[in-house]
Amino acid sequence: MMLARTADGLFWLARYMERADYVARLLQVAGHMNAVRVDDNRSSEWESAIVASGCGESFDAADESADEASVIRFLAFERANPSSIVNCIEIARRNARAVRTSLTTEMWDAVNQTSLELADFTQGPLDADRLAEFLDWVKARVGLFHGVCSNGMLRRDSYHFIRTGQFLERADNTARLLDVKYHVQLPEVTDVGGVVDYYQWLAILRVVGARRAYRVLFKGRVQPAHVAELLISRTVFPRSLAFCFEQITQHLDAIQAQDPELAAAARRQAHVMHAQLRFASIDRVIEEGLHEYLTDIIDRTSALGAEIAKGHLF
């Protein structure tokens, strides 16, 4: 049986690495959407990024306007924001150090080197090109961490707790990223289905790396219902909600097989959510409200995380 503090450290190491990747992608999608806006309201996309990051209250407490510079600083570099990219990387390193004996050498190096290289980007303000380089660097470093984890770890509890944390965080992030579109105002109501609307949906696909996947599965013009279907119920796409919960259920099952007394409630909850996502009717989801559906998924994902922590004595 694994120590609860070790399981906790592994779980949150993966979550914070995945969260750093998400915030980088969120800033990219806000930037892409802002680039195609044609009216004078230049704050909508940046406000949506704050809402989708889950940092609305802390940002409001800072009493700043949601313009490009302040949102980028708050989500990427603000030390007072626990979910900023710099804090995610540094907290991940602290967790990795605490559970170092459970990691492979390559995994520790990936996290430690990321923390060391971070200083190169925090010495002063970044211009547009340097910011783009930074966000791509974050995604590449997180990808490296998950790659060496997949290729080097024994398939035992350590691995399963890391993967559970990774995919729980990714599920939450995918729901939030898809919900960004709800919070972005179009210049006019008549623009729904128009050029700006089209490029905003395309920006979401681009940032999650799903443009090719979309073309393979759906072909033709980007349609909101198909984007929602890809990111909610298509298990062949590794960032979809259904895929994430498929992985969560598999790793919770593997953990329980080694310790049957723990987290039965979390397993049941995860399996129910996986089934509902896999067989979701996208037409019905949209008819009843995509935003409301995604908000419910975010709340239930958070509840599942709390149940996992409770069941494994985090």
Summary of the structure (lengths in Angstrom):
residues: 314
radius of gyration: 19.3
end to end distance: 13.6
largest distance: 59.1
contacts: 1039
relative contact order: 0.12
helix: 76%
strand: 0%
